[in-house]
Every structure is written in structure tokens, then in C-alpha cells.
């Protein structure tokens, strides 16, 4: 896995393929590679939808190997939502398949001017770029079914829905799962709009004939992987909680802590919480049955299996199990306590190609604006359908919560750097508030998941209601996360890594035995810092200052029930996060 596949979509005479050696990017994978390429090669002041932006799709350092949990994919660009650098992360099959085909990254460059829409087919024999107008405005589900009919059902697909074609800033990029369904999304930052601007509807990957990537030291790698699996399985979160109840296990936990944003961040508790909790969801899915109902992996090699499959009351497939963020964004945030309605909203988002966090937050803002009432399930569904149809209202909503708030004159708009906040109120979980404010990505819980120490007691304990220690907590987690995102590992491994030093060591041992390296824990920290340095440098050159590393002022002024607390981490502390 050591070549860069560059595809210039705007080349004279039609799209052009070039395969190059990694050069200065040697030894990088995942987020480290996407952010390095974007930081070095993309003009920071360019228009995100213009020819100078690039879309970088990179498997991690251990993707395509036998390492458990290594199937995550990083997708990077200049974000049309934030105006800064972006890395969005997805599960599914494509990461492993791209890696086994020998590519460290696929880089989409340039922009065609002829109005054609393209599909790209990649297998062991090379790359074909084919104009295909029949794919225009297809939803992701119909698109993948059409491509399976053409290329068979052993493929992986990276695709955009209508939202991406319409270049909406909330547009996601879908990756197919083990059943070749477009359910795993690189959701955040409008990456789908950039793929749409490149006029690429789908990338079809066929790794037939390619073997799993081989380590330098097979025996040491197998032993490290064995210890790695044991560590993940023995931790109570990754070994029991997540496999049993999925990510939605957090609903009752965060609601009880008073940090569950309700009715567009008005309150910290939702009275309908138990109706949409992970426990209720798992019970419902198990009762309805069906293959992969309450426990399912999003890619081969996943041993946590925190996903699932949601069927309706008649046994018909609707969507993958709605995850915690989706259940919150379309659920409690909008006053909706109906799992079937939330599953339908998740299905619509996936089909249209939309970030569920951004859309749920946007619907919440729209409800405050009076476009629908809080708790109106059909109203929420209708608003998302407007986005899929591309009506004037739909185009407003499809460009996210910040745009919607401006258009309808709403003050309470929960965004940082233009990106909507996920399912933790920063007033009650102050560490995640630091991450929201300072992350290079805009409001992003995965950038530095301070919920671990603030709420779950993983990796230590920091009082979630007090400002002390939050900046240091967020800093350390942002560094660690940047490194994990570069390996291709699922971020949920962090629970076991933070609590079990021997599990962290087994991850380092896997990397070392695979590549023939002698990395230490300090080297992993240095990798994380280097990724953040690239991202911070890009944003500074794009015009970002410390003033952008702030939460909306209502979080400092409006006390949040039930604790009646405001966000009180000082600006000085926020400005210290990147001081290492």
C-alpha cells in the first residue's frame, strides 16, 4: 500500500489517471495522509467547490491487514461547511479494499466543465473513468443496486446522493457495508459536496484477486493482534456495553447527566428519553428479529460490533441501526420519541447523502423558527424530503444549521466554525465544549472525546461541570485521536486503549511488526501532534484566528437545566489547547 492514485477530473481531453510514489508522504495513512496532502497541496483561500480543492480518500496504516478494527476510511478536503480543513471518517468495506489494491490514497483533483457525471471503477487491472448520465440524482440505495447489477455484489462503493450532486454543505459520502448497502457515511463537513463538484457520483472498488496485506514480521504481528483482540474484548465498554446496546447506550447515560441537548439545546434532559434509548432500541430490534438485528459489524474485522440492522414491524429492512448521534439529532433534539420515525429519517439522510448530525441540528433550528413543531415527526420527515427534492427551502436546510439560522433569524444556533454540534451539551460536559471550540474541524465530538473522563470515568475523571482540567483533557485527547485516525482503527478502541496500557502497547506492536519499525508511545504522540500542526497551519492560512475557537455566546449566557450552568471555560484556557 504505497502508491497515490491521482485522478485529474479537469484534465484537458477528459479525466486523467496518474499513479505516483508517495514521496514526502511515505509512511502516512488515514487522517495523517489526508491532512498532509490538503495542507501542502490545496490553496487555503481557494473556493471549496472550485478546481483547486482536492478530495483525498485514504485507508489507515493498518487497513487491508488482519488487524482487528482496522477498516476505517479518512476523507479529507477543504470543507464547504467550515471553510477550513476537513477529515471525515467512515466504516464499511472500501478502506480495506483500497488498501489491498495497493493504494495509500485516491486523490480527486481538478473539476470538469462539460457537465458530465462520472463513475470510477478500480480493480487489480487499473482504473476506468466512465461518464454515466443515467446515475444523475439517484439516491444512494438505487445507485448501489444499479452498480451491483453491472459489476456484481462483491464490490465496495463510495458514492454521493442528490445532496452531493447539488453541492449542499451538509452532503455526506456513503461507503457500503458488508451487505453492500450505503449505510456508512463520512458525514461531516460537506465532503459530499466536494465529490459532487468533482462530478464523481461513485467510485466502484473490486479487490478480487488481491490478498490481505502481509506484515514484515508475521509471528510478532499475529501475537500483537491476539493481545489487541483480548484487550478490546475484556473492556466493559467495548466488550459488553457497545456490542449489546450499540452506541445508543449513551442516551440514558447522557440524559441522566443532564447533558442531552433537547429542543435545539434548550434543556439538558428529554422526558421521552427511555422510549428511544439503546436498551429500548435493542429490545425492539431483537423482538422484530432479522439478520444482524441488534448486533452487527460495519466492516470485516470488526469485533466490537456496535452497529445493527433496523427492520420495520413487518420485517422489512429500513436502515442500519440508528446510532446515538442520529437518535439524538432527529430524536431528543427535535422532541421526537419514536424509533420508527427516527429510523426513517436516518434512511432518508443516507439515501439523499446527508450528515445525520448536521440535518438533525438543522431541523431543530427550523423547528425553533416555526417550520414545524417540536415533536412533529411527519413535519421533520417532510423537511428532510425537501432537501432531497432540492426545493428552495430544501437547499437552505441542506446547507446546514448555520445557514438555516441566518435565513430564519434564529439566535440559538449550535455551531462552531459553521458546523453543528453533536449530542453533548457543552455546558454540562465542559470538556467536550473545549473540543467543540478548538477542534480544527469545527464542532466535532470525535476530535477529542472528553465524554470519556467527564462522564464515563474512562482514562481518569474530570468533573464535567467545572472548567478546571478541561483544556488539558481535550488537548491530550485531540492528539491521541489524530494518531488513531491515521491507523485506520475505529475510534471506539480508545476506551480500551485509555484504560489498559497493555492494549495500547499491542497497537504499537502491530504497527511496528507490520512495517518493521521501532515506534514508542512518544512517537505515537508525535504523530498526533504533527497531524494537528498541519491542520492548524492550513486553517491559519485560510484566515482562522483564536476568535473562531469559541462557542456561540448563548452557551455562556443561558443556564442549562437541570444543573442551571453555563459554559465557563475561559478564553485563555481555550487558547492554550494547542500549546504543547
Secondary structure, DSSP 8 states (H G I E B T S, - for coil): --EEEEEETT-TTS-EEEEEE-GGGTT--HHHHHHHHHHHHS-TTS-TTSTT--EEEEE-TTTTSS-TT---EEEEEE-TTTSSEEEEEE-SSHHHHHHHTTEEEEEEES---S---EEEEEETTEEEEEE-GGGTT--HHHHHHHHHHHH-SS-EEEE--HHHHTT-TTB-EEE--TTS-S-EEE-GGGHHHHHHHTTEEEEEE--TT------SSHHHHHHHHHHHHHHHHHSHIIIIIHHHH-GGGHHHHHHHTT---BTTTTBS--TTGGGGSHHHHHHHHHHH--TTSS-B-SSTT-SS--B-EEE-TTS-EEEE---HHHHHHHTGGGT---HHHHHHHHHHHHHHTB-HHHHHHHHHHHHHTTSS-TT-HHHHHHHHHHHHHT-HHHHHHTT-HHHHHHHHT-S---EETTEE--SS-TTTSHHHHHHHHH-TTSS-GGGS-THIIIII-TTS---TTS-TTHHHHHHHHHHHHHHHHHHT--GGGHHHHHH-HHHHHHHHHHHHHHHT----HHHHHHHHHHHHHHHHHHHHHTT--GGGSS--THHHHS-BBTTTB-----HHHHHTTT--
